[in-house]
Amino acid sequence: MTPTGTQIPVARPFLDEQETEAVRRVVLSGWLTQGPEVEAFESEFAAFVGARHACAVSNCTTALHLALQAVGVGAGDEVITVSHSFIATANAIRYCGALPVFVDIEAGGFNIDPTLIADAITPRTKAILCVHQMGMPCDLASIVAIGKRFSIPVVEDAACASGSEILWDGQWEKIGKPRADIACFSFHPRKLLTTGDGGMLTTGNSEYDAKFRLWRQHGMSVPDTVRHGSKRVIFESYPELGYNYRMTDLQAAIGRIQLHRLPGFIAERRRLAERYRQQIGQIAGLEAPVEPSWARTNWQSYCVRLPQWLDQRDAMQLLLDRGISTRRGVMTIHREKAYAGDHTHRVAGSLARSVAAQENAIILPLFSQMTDTDVLTVVDALQDAVETLGSRPLKAGQAH
Ligand SMILES: *Cc1c(COP(=O)(O)O)cnc(C)c1O
């Protein structure tokens, strides 16, 4: 089949002349890497989420690495998390020499099932790394309560959750306001707010924040900016092993514009998600994602569960033939080759729901410039998938 009409990508970042102008300003300033723009972006992001500290880094994976190291995760320790996530979640645990311990996701949703955490705890458990998957807040209140009960720090993988909100003591708060110990954000182009690549750590803990700032710049005692501005000669020292995890000023300048746009992006996505929900509700067997009463997602991804009998790949191919890009459900880390062997992870209980979510769900196109017509085009194709693929007999030997 030849695709006709417009192509609908699964996601598309939105940037224009404003970001271009911001980068131009930085290029001409002569200060390219971590400097005044990073500092300004950090304070604006901290104010946006309501955190005392925000520290910018090169991406969310490096943010996760620093966060886990700050709460004391090291060689031989265990960190409880989900397999149903992007691989970087678990990779960051292994960078610390620790072992990811995978628990399953909740029934009906795509986030960690808090009731499974306590049984996965051992004397080696040094942190819980929860994920706000696809921007949907996980049950942070329950997870933080478990962390308190067992004296285990909680780190949030908030890679997808810039601008997502959670109800806390009757008030809506942004993800990143310190309720757990540290939250880590991503600014990859697949997320709502992008700087090309980039990450941010938010925390209420000044000691953690000081560690992030030391470690992100080679463990150097004096930041470049301070040395540069000093009227006296300064010799720096290197008290600890550090990394080069800096964000550049070019990225931060883009991030400041994007942060300004974020509430508008989210409002538009909420409108489109509501359109999807209304339409998808009319197709038997399809399950639209649901926000718990205490959560407001930024709709980073709109992930729909297909009927059990519908082959995921066939459905995705039908949509692709009509110029519509989709992605399958979030990966399961424990089934990747990089996670083969007992030394790479431990599974606590069954991961059946995680596997089912990967194999039964698909992510539909959603981006702020998408039109209502685009939504209808996607939904029409989905309806055809359910109707035509459902009635097709299985090919000989084809396993479903
Ligand atoms: C995107 C993503 C990451 C990695 O973010 P980078 O900024 O690309 O390093 C980590 N965790 C989750 C859940 C993600 O979606």
The ligand as an ORCA input file, in Angstrom:
! r2SCAN-3c Opt
* xyz 0 1
  C      14.477      8.932     28.244
  C      14.579      8.167     29.484
  C      15.793      8.041     30.180
  C      17.105      8.504     29.616
  O      17.172      9.880     29.426
  P      18.446     10.483     28.648
  O      18.302     11.971     28.889
  O      18.301     10.130     27.220
  O      19.667      9.929     29.269
  C      15.790      7.386     31.402
  N      14.662      6.877     31.919
  C      13.489      6.940     31.277
  C      12.265      6.369     31.912
  C      13.402      7.584     30.031
  O      12.243      7.618     29.387
*
